[in-house]
């Protein structure tokens, strides 16, 4: 099959990761992949490294003066103004639209208007699918397609997890790719509450360094207990060294870091909101808490650290869940099946 992937995403986010991973797997399977993306994007640089054919999305393309190469299928990663333009112009080539984040009211309205131009819309979780249905997007157009994870390195990281359960001090971490003051502040406030009751524990913040986090930790008098790590390329190993992973979002989201932590066998504590309830069955493959509730986060952390067998059970189940449902091996094949159905429809 000749497949065109399209994305306007710039950052190394969950959508970009899915595009890069699927393009690599489908290329190995013998498909011809062309990626249309911005030259200043993470996707473009990764495609250059992996020798995947790219077409640049520039000003000329954005105003509609473009020619889309012939293809069997077009797969768009995240709705965008350029995606909207493409969908209005194409008439014969089957198109899929994958969606990895929750949208604004205006964006849902635009998707509802162009839904007849696509074969399927693939939300990355059931909560997003339900939201789309509520925004007048036809259920028959929707098919939940979970995010992809290349399990190779995560399998290796999982091997060291058993030893980490025995290591002290306990280490609790969060990961961010985009700086958000409110998230870091909430994490540090949770850390302060935990540290006040448990001495043998450290916290780690993994992501782009910035002064606000250091200053806030000093204000709370916990800077000696906080490791501030820059962005890492060895995330599987870093994740596997944590005892507990915290996500402290207060708004719906689909978190790549959460999925990576689960794949590393880390016990994940996350908010009970859309995009997290889809992946965590509380007290089975992770723990859900009330979003923003510092006391509940603290109590759950204390309970987990006092119950290592429970942590090990959750660790094993969380890894199995990701491996069984989000492995790139499985989802690249599912992509092929969806493509074949679209072409033959």
ROMI-625463 format. One record per atom (N, C-alpha, C): x, y, z; atom name. Coordinates in steps of 0.2 Angstrom, whole numbers, padded with zeros to 4 digits. Layout:
ROMI-625463
      px      py      pz    a
       X       Y       Z   CA
...
***
This chain:
ROMI-625463
      px      py      pz    a
    0004   -0006    0000    N
    0000    0000    0000   CA
    0004    0006    0000    C
    0002    0011   -0003    N
    0005    0018   -0003   CA
    0001    0022    0002    C
    0004    0024    0007    N
    0001    0028    0013   CA
    0004    0035    0014    C
    0000    0040    0014    N
    0002    0046    0016   CA
    0000    0048    0023    C
    0005    0050    0028    N
    0003    0052    0034   CA
    0004    0060    0034    C
   -0001    0063    0038    N
   -0001    0070    0038   CA
   -0001    0073    0045    C
    0003    0077    0047    N
    0003    0080    0054   CA
    0006    0087    0054    C
    0002    0092    0057    N
    0005    0098    0058   CA
    0008    0099    0065    C
    0008    0094    0069    N
    0011    0094    0076   CA
    0019    0096    0076    C
    0021    0100    0080    N
    0028    0102    0080   CA
    0032    0098    0086    C
    0029    0097    0091    N
    0032    0095    0097   CA
    0032    0087    0097    C
    0036    0084    0101    N
    0037    0077    0102   CA
    0031    0075    0107    C
    0025    0075    0104    N
    0019    0073    0108   CA
    0017    0066    0106    C
    0011    0064    0109    N
    0009    0058    0108   CA
    0007    0056    0101    C
    0004    0061    0098    N
    0002    0061    0091   CA
    0008    0060    0086    C
    0014    0064    0087    N
    0020    0063    0084   CA
    0023    0056    0085    C
    0023    0054    0091    N
    0026    0048    0093   CA
    0022    0042    0089    C
    0016    0042    0089    N
    0012    0037    0085   CA
    0013    0037    0078    C
    0014    0043    0075    N
    0015    0044    0068   CA
    0022    0041    0066    C
    0027    0042    0070    N
    0034    0040    0069   CA
    0034    0032    0070    C
    0031    0030    0075    N
    0031    0023    0077   CA
    0028    0019    0071    C
    0022    0021    0069    N
    0018    0017    0064   CA
    0021    0017    0057    C
    0024    0023    0056    N
    0028    0024    0049   CA
    0034    0019    0049    C
    0037    0018    0054    N
    0043    0013    0055   CA
    0041    0006    0054    C
    0035    0004    0058    N
    0033   -0002    0058   CA
    0030   -0004    0051    C
    0026    0000    0048    N
    0023   -0001    0042   CA
    0028   -0001    0036    C
    0033    0003    0036    N
    0038    0003    0031   CA
    0042   -0004    0032    C
    0043   -0007    0037    N
    0046   -0014    0038   CA
    0041   -0019    0035    C
    0035   -0018    0035    N
    0030   -0023    0032   CA
    0030   -0022    0025    C
    0033   -0017    0022    N
    0034   -0017    0015   CA
    0029   -0011    0012    C
    0026   -0007    0016    N
    0022   -0002    0013   CA
    0026    0004    0012    C
    0024    0008    0007    N
    0027    0014    0005   CA
    0024    0020    0009    C
    0028    0023    0013    N
    0026    0028    0018   CA
    0028    0035    0015    C
    0024    0040    0015    N
    0026    0047    0014   CA
    0023    0051    0019    C
    0027    0055    0023    N
    0025    0059    0028   CA
    0025    0067    0026    C
    0019    0070    0027    N
    0018    0077    0026   CA
    0018    0080    0033    C
    0023    0085    0034    N
    0024    0088    0040   CA
    0028    0095    0040    C
    0028    0098    0045    N
    0032    0105    0045   CA
    0039    0103    0046    C
    0043    0107    0043    N
    0050    0106    0043   CA
    0053    0108    0050    C
    0050    0112    0054    N
    0053    0113    0060   CA
    0050    0109    0066    C
    0047    0103    0064    N
    0044    0098    0068   CA
    0049    0093    0070    C
    0047    0090    0076    N
    0050    0084    0078   CA
    0049    0078    0073    C
    0043    0078    0070    N
    0042    0072    0065   CA
    0047    0073    0060    C
    0048    0079    0057    N
    0052    0079    0051   CA
    0059    0077    0053    C
    0062    0079    0058    N
    0069    0077    0060   CA
    0069    0069    0061    C
    0064    0066    0064    N
    0064    0059    0065   CA
    0064    0055    0058    C
    0060    0058    0054    N
    0059    0055    0047   CA
    0066    0055    0043    C
    0069    0061    0044    N
    0076    0061    0041   CA
    0081    0056    0044    C
    0081    0055    0050    N
    0085    0050    0053   CA
    0083    0043    0051    C
    0077    0042    0050    N
    0075    0035    0048   CA
    0074    0034    0041    C
    0076    0039    0037    N
    0075    0039    0029   CA
    0068    0037    0027    C
    0063    0041    0030    N
    0056    0040    0028   CA
    0055    0047    0023    C
    0052    0045    0018    N
    0051    0051    0013   CA
    0046    0056    0016    C
    0048    0063    0015    N
    0044    0068    0018   CA
    0042    0073    0013    C
    0037    0076    0014    N
    0035    0082    0010   CA
    0033    0088    0015    C
    0036    0094    0014    N
    0035    0099    0019   CA
    0028    0103    0018    C
    0026    0104    0024    N
    0020    0108    0024   CA
    0022    0115    0026    C
    0022    0120    0021    N
    0024    0127    0021   CA
    0018    0131    0020    C
    0020    0138    0019    N
    0015    0143    0018   CA
    0011    0141    0011    C
    0014    0139    0006    N
    0011    0138    0000   CA
    0006    0132    0001    C
    0008    0127    0004    N
    0003    0121    0006   CA
   -0003    0124    0010    C
   -0002    0128    0015    N
   -0007    0130    0019   CA
   -0012    0135    0016    C
   -0011    0138    0010    N
   -0016    0142    0007   CA
   -0019    0138    0001    C
   -0017    0132    0001    N
   -0021    0128   -0004   CA
   -0018    0126   -0010    C
   -0012    0129   -0011    N
   -0008    0128   -0018   CA
   -0004    0122   -0017    C
   -0007    0116   -0017    N
   -0003    0110   -0016   CA
   -0006    0104   -0020    C
   -0001    0100   -0021    N
   -0004    0093   -0025   CA
   -0002    0088   -0020    C
   -0007    0084   -0019    N
   -0006    0078   -0014   CA
   -0004    0072   -0019    C
    0001    0069   -0018    N
    0003    0063   -0022   CA
   -0002    0058   -0022    C
   -0002    0054   -0027    N
   -0007    0048   -0027   CA
   -0005    0043   -0022    C
   -0011    0041   -0018    N
   -0010    0036   -0013   CA
   -0016    0031   -0012    C
   -0015    0026   -0009    N
   -0020    0021   -0008   CA
   -0024    0024   -0002    C
   -0021    0027    0003    N
   -0024    0029    0009   CA
   -0021    0035    0012    C
   -0024    0040    0015    N
   -0022    0046    0018   CA
   -0024    0045    0026    C
   -0019    0046    0030    N
   -0020    0045    0037   CA
   -0017    0051    0041    C
   -0022    0055    0043    N
   -0021    0062    0046   CA
   -0020    0061    0054    C
   -0015    0063    0057    N
   -0014    0063    0064   CA
   -0015    0070    0067    C
   -0021    0070    0070    N
   -0024    0076    0074   CA
   -0027    0081    0069    C
   -0033    0083    0071    N
   -0036    0088    0067   CA
   -0032    0095    0067    C
   -0032    0098    0062    N
   -0028    0105    0061   CA
   -0031    0109    0056    C
   -0029    0115    0055    N
   -0032    0119    0049   CA
   -0030    0116    0043    C
   -0023    0113    0042    N
   -0021    0110    0036   CA
   -0025    0104    0035    C
   -0027    0100    0040    N
   -0031    0094    0039   CA
   -0038    0096    0037    C
   -0040    0101    0039    N
   -0047    0104    0037   CA
   -0047    0105    0030    C
   -0041    0109    0027    N
   -0041    0110    0020   CA
   -0040    0104    0016    C
   -0036    0099    0018    N
   -0036    0093    0014   CA
   -0042    0089    0014    C
   -0046    0089    0019    N
   -0052    0085    0019   CA
   -0058    0089    0015    C
   -0057    0095    0014    N
   -0062    0099    0009   CA
   -0060    0098    0002    C
   -0054    0096    0001    N
   -0052    0095   -0006   CA
   -0052    0088   -0009    C
   -0051    0083   -0005    N
   -0050    0076   -0007   CA
   -0057    0073   -0008    C
   -0058    0069   -0013    N
   -0064    0066   -0015   CA
   -0064    0059   -0016    C
   -0058    0056   -0018    N
   -0058    0049   -0020   CA
   -0054    0045   -0015    C
   -0048    0048   -0013    N
   -0044    0044   -0009   CA
   -0047    0043   -0002    C
   -0047    0037    0001    N
   -0050    0036    0008   CA
   -0045    0039    0013    C
   -0049    0043    0018    N
   -0045    0046    0023   CA
   -0047    0044    0030    C
   -0042    0043    0034    N
   -0043    0042    0041   CA
   -0041    0048    0045    C
   -0044    0050    0050    N
   -0042    0055    0055   CA
   -0041    0052    0062    C
   -0035    0052    0064    N
   -0034    0050    0071   CA
   -0034    0056    0076    C
   -0037    0055    0081    N
   -0037    0061    0086   CA
   -0034    0059    0093    C
   -0029    0063    0095    N
   -0025    0061    0101   CA
   -0026    0066    0107    C
   -0030    0071    0106    N
   -0032    0075    0111   CA
   -0039    0078    0111    C
   -0041    0080    0117    N
   -0048    0083    0117   CA
   -0047    0090    0114    C
   -0053    0093    0111    N
   -0053    0099    0107   CA
   -0057    0104    0110    C
   -0057    0110    0106    N
   -0062    0115    0108   CA
   -0069    0114    0105    C
   -0074    0118    0107    N
   -0080    0117    0104   CA
   -0080    0119    0096    C
   -0076    0124    0094    N
   -0076    0126    0087   CA
   -0073    0120    0083    C
   -0068    0117    0086    N
   -0064    0111    0082   CA
   -0069    0105    0082    C
   -0073    0104    0087    N
   -0078    0098    0086   CA
   -0083    0100    0081    C
   -0085    0106    0080    N
   -0090    0108    0075   CA
   -0087    0107    0068    C
   -0080    0109    0067    N
   -0077    0108    0061   CA
   -0077    0101    0059    C
   -0075    0097    0064    N
   -0075    0090    0062   CA
   -0082    0087    0060    C
   -0087    0089    0064    N
   -0094    0087    0062   CA
   -0095    0089    0055    C
   -0093    0095    0053    N
   -0095    0097    0046   CA
   -0091    0093    0041    C
   -0085    0090    0042    N
   -0081    0087    0037   CA
   -0082    0079    0038    C
   -0086    0077    0043    N
   -0086    0070    0044   CA
   -0087    0065    0038    C
   -0091    0068    0034    N
   -0093    0064    0028   CA
   -0087    0063    0023    C
   -0082    0067    0024    N
   -0076    0067    0019   CA
   -0071    0061    0022    C
   -0072    0058    0027    N
   -0068    0053    0030   CA
   -0071    0047    0030    C
   -0067    0041    0030    N
   -0069    0035    0030   CA
   -0071    0033    0038    C
   -0066    0035    0042    N
   -0067    0034    0049   CA
   -0063    0039    0053    C
   -0065    0041    0059    N
   -0062    0045    0064   CA
   -0060    0040    0069    C
   -0053    0041    0071    N
   -0051    0036    0076   CA
   -0048    0040    0083    C
   -0053    0041    0087    N
   -0051    0044    0094   CA
   -0047    0039    0098    C
   -0042    0041    0102    N
   -0037    0037    0105   CA
   -0040    0034    0112    C
   -0046    0036    0114    N
   -0049    0033    0120   CA
   -0057    0034    0119    C
   -0060    0030    0123    N
   -0067    0030    0123   CA
   -0070    0036    0125    C
   -0067    0039    0130    N
   -0070    0046    0133   CA
   -0070    0051    0127    C
   -0065    0051    0123    N
   -0065    0056    0117   CA
   -0070    0054    0112    C
   -0071    0047    0111    N
   -0076    0045    0107   CA
   -0083    0047    0109    C
   -0084    0046    0116    N
   -0091    0049    0118   CA
   -0092    0056    0118    C
   -0086    0060    0119    N
   -0087    0067    0118   CA
   -0089    0069    0111    C
   -0085    0066    0106    N
   -0087    0067    0099   CA
   -0094    0065    0097    C
   -0097    0060    0100    N
   -0104    0058    0099   CA
   -0108    0064    0101    C
   -0106    0066    0107    N
   -0110    0072    0110   CA
   -0110    0078    0106    C
   -0105    0079    0102    N
   -0104    0085    0098   CA
   -0106    0084    0090    C
   -0111    0079    0090    N
   -0115    0078    0083   CA
   -0110    0075    0078    C
   -0105    0071    0080    N
   -0101    0067    0075   CA
   -0104    0060    0076    C
   -0106    0057    0070    N
   -0109    0051    0070   CA
   -0105    0045    0073    C
   -0109    0041    0077    N
   -0105    0035    0080   CA
   -0103    0030    0075    C
   -0106    0029    0069    N
   -0104    0025    0064   CA
   -0097    0027    0061    C
   -0096    0033    0062    N
   -0089    0036    0059   CA
   -0083    0035    0064    C
   -0085    0033    0070    N
   -0080    0033    0075   CA
   -0078    0026    0077    C
   -0071    0025    0078    N
   -0068    0018    0080   CA
   -0062    0020    0085    C
   -0063    0018    0091    N
   -0058    0019    0096   CA
   -0051    0015    0094    C
   -0046    0019    0093    N
   -0039    0016    0091   CA
   -0034    0018    0096    C
   -0032    0014    0101    N
   -0028    0016    0106   CA
   -0021    0018    0104    C
   -0018    0022    0108    N
   -0011    0024    0106   CA
   -0006    0018    0106    C
   -0001    0020    0102    N
    0004    0014    0100   CA
    0010    0015    0105    C
    0013    0010    0107    N
    0020    0010    0110   CA
    0024    0005    0107    C
    0030    0007    0106    N
    0035    0002    0103   CA
    0038   -0001    0110    C
    0036   -0008    0111    N
    0037   -0011    0117   CA
    0045   -0013    0118    C
    0049   -0013    0113    N
    0055   -0016    0113   CA
    0059   -0014    0119    C
    0060   -0007    0120    N
    0064   -0005    0125   CA
    0061   -0005    0132    C
    0054   -0005    0132    N
    0050   -0005    0138   CA
    0051   -0012    0141    C
    0051   -0017    0137    N
    0052   -0024    0139   CA
    0058   -0025    0143    C
    0064   -0022    0140    N
    0070   -0022    0144   CA
    0070   -0018    0151    C
    0066   -0012    0151    N
    0066   -0009    0157   CA
    0062   -0013    0162    C
    0057   -0016    0160    N
    0053   -0020    0165   CA
    0057   -0025    0168    C
    0062   -0028    0165    N
    0066   -0033    0168   CA
    0070   -0030    0175    C
    0071   -0024    0175    N
    0075   -0021    0181   CA
    0070   -0019    0187    C
    0063   -0020    0185    N
    0058   -0017    0190   CA
    0058   -0021    0196    C
    0059   -0027    0196    N
    0058   -0031    0202   CA
    0063   -0029    0208    C
    0069   -0028    0205    N
    0075   -0025    0210   CA
    0073   -0019    0213    C
    0070   -0014    0209    N
    0068   -0007    0211   CA
    0063   -0007    0217    C
    0059   -0013    0217    N
    0054   -0013    0223   CA
    0058   -0013    0230    C
    0064   -0016    0230    N
    0068   -0017    0236   CA
    0073   -0011    0237    C
    0073   -0006    0233    N
    0078   -0001    0233   CA
    0075    0005    0237    C
    0079    0008    0242    N
    0077    0014    0245   CA
    0082    0020    0245    C
    0080    0026    0245    N
    0074    0028    0247   CA
    0069    0027    0241    C
    0062    0027    0243    N
    0057    0027    0238   CA
    0058    0033    0233    C
    0056    0032    0227    N
    0056    0038    0222   CA
    0050    0038    0219    C
    0047    0044    0219    N
    0041    0046    0216   CA
    0042    0051    0211    C
    0039    0050    0205    N
    0041    0055    0199   CA
    0035    0057    0195    C
    0036    0063    0192    N
    0031    0065    0187   CA
    0035    0067    0180    C
    0032    0067    0175    N
    0035    0069    0168   CA
    0031    0074    0165    C
    0034    0079    0162    N
    0030    0083    0158   CA
    0034    0085    0152    C
    0031    0087    0146    N
    0034    0089    0140   CA
    0033    0096    0139    C
    0027    0099    0141    N
    0026    0106    0140   CA
    0025    0109    0147    C
    0029    0114    0148    N
    0029    0117    0155   CA
    0022    0120    0157    C
    0020    0118    0162    N
    0014    0121    0165   CA
    0015    0122    0173    C
    0015    0128    0175    N
    0016    0130    0182   CA
    0011    0126    0186    C
    0005    0126    0185    N
    0000    0123    0189   CA
    0001    0116    0191    C
    0004    0112    0186    N
    0005    0105    0187   CA
    0011    0104    0191    C
    0016    0108    0190    N
    0022    0107    0194   CA
    0021    0109    0201    C
    0017    0115    0202    N
    0016    0117    0209   CA
    0011    0112    0213    C
    0007    0109    0209    N
    0003    0104    0213   CA
    0007    0098    0215    C
    0011    0095    0210    N
    0016    0090    0212   CA
    0020    0091    0218    C
    0023    0097    0218    N
    0027    0099    0223   CA
    0023    0100    0230    C
    0017    0102    0230    N
    0013    0102    0236   CA
    0011    0095    0238    C
    0010    0091    0234    N
    0009    0084    0236   CA
    0015    0081    0239    C
    0021    0083    0236    N
    0028    0080    0238   CA
    0029    0083    0245    C
    0027    0089    0247    N
    0028    0092    0253   CA
    0024    0088    0259    C
    0018    0087    0257    N
    0013    0083    0261   CA
    0016    0076    0263    C
    0018    0073    0258    N
    0021    0066    0259   CA
    0027    0066    0263    C
    0032    0070    0261    N
    0038    0071    0265   CA
    0037    0073    0272    C
    0032    0076    0274    N
    0031    0078    0281   CA
    0029    0072    0285    C
    0027    0066    0282    N
    0025    0060    0285   CA
    0029    0054    0284    C
    0033    0054    0278    N
    0037    0049    0277   CA
    0044    0051    0275    C
    0049    0049    0279    N
    0056    0052    0278   CA
    0060    0049    0273    C
    0059    0042    0271    N
    0063    0039    0267   CA
    0060    0039    0260    C
    0059    0045    0257    N
    0056    0046    0250   CA
    0059    0052    0247    C
    0060    0051    0240    N
    0062    0057    0236   CA
    0058    0058    0230    C
    0058    0064    0227    N
    0053    0065    0222   CA
    0058    0067    0216    C
    0055    0066    0210    N
    0059    0067    0204   CA
    0054    0071    0199    C
    0056    0076    0196    N
    0053    0080    0190   CA
    0057    0079    0184    C
    0054    0076    0179    N
    0058    0074    0173   CA
    0054    0078    0167    C
    0058    0083    0164    N
    0056    0087    0159   CA
    0060    0093    0158    C
    0059    0097    0154    N
    0063    0103    0152   CA
    0064    0107    0159    C
    0070    0109    0161    N
    0071    0113    0167   CA
    0069    0120    0166    C
    0066    0122    0172    N
    0065    0130    0172   CA
    0065    0132    0179    C
    0066    0138    0180    N
    0067    0141    0186   CA
    0061    0141    0191    C
    0055    0141    0189    N
    0049    0141    0193   CA
    0049    0135    0198    C
    0051    0129    0195    N
    0051    0123    0199   CA
    0056    0123    0204    C
    0062    0125    0203    N
    0067    0126    0208   CA
    0065    0131    0214    C
    0062    0137    0211    N
    0060    0142    0216   CA
    0055    0139    0221    C
    0050    0136    0218    N
    0044    0134    0222   CA
    0046    0128    0227    C
    0051    0124    0225    N
    0053    0119    0229   CA
    0057    0122    0235    C
    0061    0127    0234    N
    0064    0131    0239   CA
    0059    0134    0244    C
    0054    0137    0241    N
    0049    0140    0245   CA
    0046    0135    0250    C
    0045    0129    0248    N
    0042    0124    0251   CA
    0046    0120    0256    C
    0053    0122    0256    N
    0058    0119    0260   CA
    0059    0112    0258    C
    0058    0110    0252    N
    0059    0103    0250   CA
    0064    0102    0245    C
    0068    0107    0243    N
    0072    0106    0237   CA
    0077    0101    0238    C
    0079    0099    0244    N
    0084    0094    0245   CA
    0081    0087    0244    C
    0074    0086    0243    N
    0071    0080    0242   CA
    0069    0079    0235    C
    0070    0084    0231    N
    0068    0085    0224   CA
    0073    0084    0219    C
    0073    0079    0215    N
    0078    0078    0209   CA
    0075    0081    0203    C
    0078    0086    0200    N
    0075    0089    0194   CA
    0080    0087    0188    C
    0077    0083    0184    N
    0080    0080    0179   CA
    0078    0083    0172    C
    0083    0084    0168    N
    0081    0087    0161   CA
    0078    0082    0157    C
    0076    0084    0151    N
    0073    0079    0147   CA
    0078    0073    0145    C
    0075    0067    0145    N
    0080    0061    0144   CA
    0078    0057    0138    C
    0083    0054    0135    N
    0082    0049    0130   CA
    0082    0042    0132    C
    0083    0041    0138    N
    0083    0034    0141   CA
    0076    0034    0146    C
    0071    0036    0143    N
    0065    0036    0147   CA
    0063    0029    0150    C
    0063    0024    0146    N
    0061    0017    0149   CA
    0065    0016    0155    C
    0071    0017    0155    N
    0075    0015    0161   CA
    0074    0020    0167    C
    0073    0027    0165    N
    0071    0032    0170   CA
    0065    0030    0174    C
    0060    0028    0170    N
    0053    0026    0172   CA
    0054    0020    0177    C
    0057    0015    0175    N
    0058    0009    0178   CA
    0061    0010    0185    C
    0065    0016    0186    N
    0068    0017    0193   CA
    0063    0020    0198    C
    0057    0022    0195    N
    0053    0025    0200   CA
    0049    0020    0204    C
    0047    0021    0210    N
    0042    0017    0213   CA
    0035    0018    0212    C
    0033    0025    0211    N
    0027    0027    0209   CA
    0027    0033    0204    C
    0023    0033    0199    N
    0022    0038    0195   CA
    0016    0042    0196    C
    0016    0049    0196    N
    0011    0053    0197   CA
    0009    0057    0191    C
    0003    0057    0190    N
    0000    0062    0185   CA
   -0005    0066    0188    C
   -0004    0073    0188    N
   -0008    0078    0192   CA
   -0012    0082    0188    C
   -0014    0080    0182    N
   -0018    0084    0177   CA
   -0025    0085    0181    C
   -0028    0091    0179    N
   -0034    0093    0181   CA
   -0039    0093    0175    C
   -0037    0093    0169    N
   -0041    0093    0163   CA
   -0040    0087    0159    C
   -0045    0085    0155    N
   -0045    0079    0151   CA
   -0039    0079    0147    C
   -0036    0073    0146    N
   -0030    0073    0142   CA
   -0028    0065    0141    C
   -0024    0064    0135    N
   -0022    0057    0134   CA
   -0014    0058    0135    C
   -0012    0055    0140    N
   -0005    0055    0142   CA
    0000    0050    0140    C
    0004    0052    0135    N
    0009    0047    0133   CA
    0014    0045    0139    C
    0015    0049    0144    N
    0019    0048    0149   CA
    0016    0042    0154    C
    0010    0043    0155    N
    0006    0038    0159   CA
    0007    0031    0156    C
    0006    0031    0149    N
    0006    0024    0146   CA
    0013    0021    0146    C
    0018    0026    0145    N
    0025    0024    0146   CA
    0027    0021    0153    C
    0024    0025    0158    N
    0025    0022    0165   CA
    0022    0016    0166    C
    0016    0015    0164    N
    0013    0008    0164   CA
    0017    0003    0161    C
    0020    0004    0155    N
    0024   -0001    0152   CA
    0030   -0002    0155    C
    0032    0002    0159    N
    0039    0001    0163   CA
    0037   -0003    0170    C
    0031   -0004    0171    N
    0029   -0007    0177   CA
    0029   -0003    0183    C
    0028    0004    0182    N
    0028    0008    0188   CA
    0021    0009    0190    C
    0020    0009    0196    N
    0013    0010    0199   CA
    0011    0017    0198    C
    0005    0018    0194    N
    0003    0025    0192   CA
   -0003    0027    0196    C
   -0002    0033    0198    N
   -0008    0036    0202   CA
   -0010    0042    0198    C
   -0016    0043    0195    N
   -0018    0047    0190   CA
   -0025    0050    0192    C
   -0027    0056    0189    N
   -0034    0059    0191   CA
   -0039    0055    0188    C
   -0045    0055    0191    N
   -0051    0052    0189   CA
   -0055    0057    0184    C
   -0052    0058    0178    N
   -0055    0062    0173   CA
   -0054    0059    0166    C
   -0057    0061    0161    N
   -0057    0059    0155   CA
   -0050    0058    0152    C
   -0049    0053    0149    N
   -0042    0052    0146   CA
   -0038    0048    0151    C
   -0039    0047    0157    N
   -0036    0043    0162   CA
   -0040    0037    0164    C
   -0046    0038    0165    N
   -0051    0033    0167   CA
   -0051    0028    0161    C
   -0049    0030    0155    N
   -0050    0025    0150   CA
   -0044    0020    0150    C
   -0039    0021    0153    N
   -0033    0017    0153   CA
   -0032    0014    0160    C
   -0034    0016    0165    N
   -0033    0014    0172   CA
   -0040    0011    0175    C
   -0040    0005    0177    N
   -0045    0002    0181   CA
   -0042    0002    0188    C
   -0045    0006    0192    N
   -0042    0008    0198   CA
   -0041    0002    0203    C
   -0035    0002    0206    N
   -0033   -0004    0210   CA
   -0032   -0010    0207    C
   -0032   -0010    0200    N
   -0031   -0016    0196   CA
   -0024   -0015    0192    C
   -0024   -0010    0188    N
   -0018   -0008    0184   CA
   -0015   -0001    0186    C
   -0018    0002    0191    N
   -0016    0008    0193   CA
   -0021    0011    0198    C
   -0020    0017    0200    N
   -0025    0020    0205   CA
   -0027    0027    0203    C
   -0034    0028    0203    N
   -0037    0034    0201   CA
   -0039    0038    0208    C
   -0038    0044    0208    N
   -0039    0049    0213   CA
   -0043    0055    0211    C
   -0046    0058    0215    N
   -0050    0065    0213   CA
   -0044    0070    0211    C
   -0046    0073    0205    N
   -0041    0077    0202   CA
   -0040    0083    0207    C
   -0033    0085    0208    N
   -0032    0090    0212   CA
   -0032    0090    0219    C
   -0034    0084    0222    N
   -0035    0082    0229   CA
   -0028    0080    0232    C
   -0025    0085    0235    N
   -0018    0084    0238   CA
   -0018    0078    0243    C
   -0023    0079    0248    N
   -0024    0074    0253   CA
   -0025    0067    0251    C
   -0029    0066    0245    N
   -0030    0059    0243   CA
   -0024    0057    0239    C
   -0020    0061    0236    N
   -0014    0058    0233   CA
   -0009    0056    0238    C
   -0009    0060    0244    N
   -0004    0058    0249   CA
   -0006    0052    0252    C
   -0013    0051    0254    N
   -0015    0045    0257   CA
   -0014    0039    0253    C
   -0015    0039    0246    N
   -0014    0034    0242   CA
   -0006    0032    0242    C
   -0002    0037    0241    N
    0005    0036    0241   CA
    0007    0032    0247    C
    0005    0034    0253    N
    0007    0031    0259   CA
    0005    0024    0260    C
   -0001    0023    0257    N
   -0004    0016    0257   CA
    0000    0011    0253    C
    0002    0014    0247    N
    0006    0010    0242   CA
    0013    0008    0245    C
    0016    0013    0248    N
    0023    0012    0250   CA
    0023    0007    0256    C
    0017    0007    0259    N
    0017    0002    0265   CA
    0014   -0005    0263    C
    0013   -0006    0256    N
    0010   -0012    0254   CA
    0014   -0015    0248    C
    0021   -0017    0248    N
    0024   -0019    0242   CA
    0021   -0024    0238    C
    0018   -0029    0241    N
    0015   -0035    0237   CA
    0009   -0032    0232    C
    0006   -0027    0235    N
    0000   -0024    0231   CA
    0004   -0020    0225    C
    0009   -0016    0226    N
    0013   -0013    0221   CA
    0015   -0017    0216    C
    0018   -0023    0218    N
    0021   -0028    0213   CA
    0015   -0031    0208    C
    0009   -0032    0211    N
    0004   -0035    0207   CA
    0001   -0030    0202    C
    0000   -0023    0205    N
   -0002   -0018    0200   CA
    0003   -0017    0195    C
    0010   -0017    0196    N
    0015   -0017    0191   CA
    0015   -0022    0186    C
    0014   -0028    0188    N
    0013   -0033    0183   CA
    0007   -0032    0178    C
    0002   -0031    0181    N
   -0005   -0030    0177   CA
   -0004   -0024    0173    C
   -0001   -0019    0175    N
   -0001   -0013    0171   CA
    0004   -0014    0165    C
    0009   -0017    0166    N
    0013   -0019    0160   CA
    0010   -0024    0155    C
    0006   -0029    0157    N
    0003   -0033    0153   CA
   -0003   -0030    0149    C
   -0006   -0025    0152    N
   -0011   -0021    0149   CA
   -0009   -0017    0143    C
   -0003   -0014    0144    N
   -0001   -0010    0138   CA
    0002   -0015    0133    C
    0006   -0020    0135    N
    0008   -0025    0130   CA
    0003   -0028    0126    C
   -0003   -0030    0129    N
   -0008   -0033    0126   CA
   -0012   -0029    0122    C
   -0013   -0022    0123    N
   -0017   -0018    0120   CA
   -0014   -0012    0116    C
   -0008   -0010    0117    N
   -0005   -0005    0114   CA
    0002   -0006    0110    C
    0004   -0012    0110    N
    0010   -0014    0107   CA
    0010   -0012    0099    C
    0015   -0009    0097    N
    0016   -0007    0090   CA
    0015   -0013    0085    C
    0017   -0019    0087    N
    0016   -0025    0083   CA
    0009   -0026    0082    C
    0005   -0026    0087    N
   -0003   -0027    0086   CA
   -0006   -0021    0083    C
   -0005   -0015    0084    N
   -0008   -0009    0081   CA
   -0006   -0008    0074    C
    0000   -0009    0072    N
    0002   -0008    0065   CA
   -0002   -0013    0061    C
   -0003   -0019    0063    N
   -0007   -0024    0060   CA
   -0015   -0022    0060    C
   -0017   -0019    0065    N
   -0024   -0017    0065   CA
   -0025   -0011    0060    C
   -0020   -0007    0060    N
   -0020   -0001    0055   CA
   -0020   -0004    0048    C
   -0017   -0009    0046    N
   -0017   -0012    0040   CA
   -0024   -0015    0038    C
   -0027   -0018    0043    N
   -0034   -0020    0042   CA
   -0039   -0014    0041    C
   -0038   -0009    0045    N
   -0043   -0003    0044   CA
   -0042    0000    0037    C
   -0035    0000    0035    N
   -0034    0003    0028   CA
   -0037   -0001    0023    C
   -0036   -0008    0023    N
   -0039   -0012    0018   CA
   -0047   -0012    0018    C
   -0050   -0011    0024    N
   -0057   -0010    0024   CA
   -0059   -0003    0020    C
   -0055    0002    0022    N
   -0057    0009    0019   CA
   -0056    0008    0011    C
   -0051    0005    0009    N
   -0049    0005    0002   CA
   -0055    0001   -0002    C
   -0057   -0005    0001    N
   -0062   -0009   -0002   CA
   -0069   -0007   -0001    C
   -0070   -0002    0003    N
   -0077    0001    0005   CA
   -0081    0004   -0001    C
***
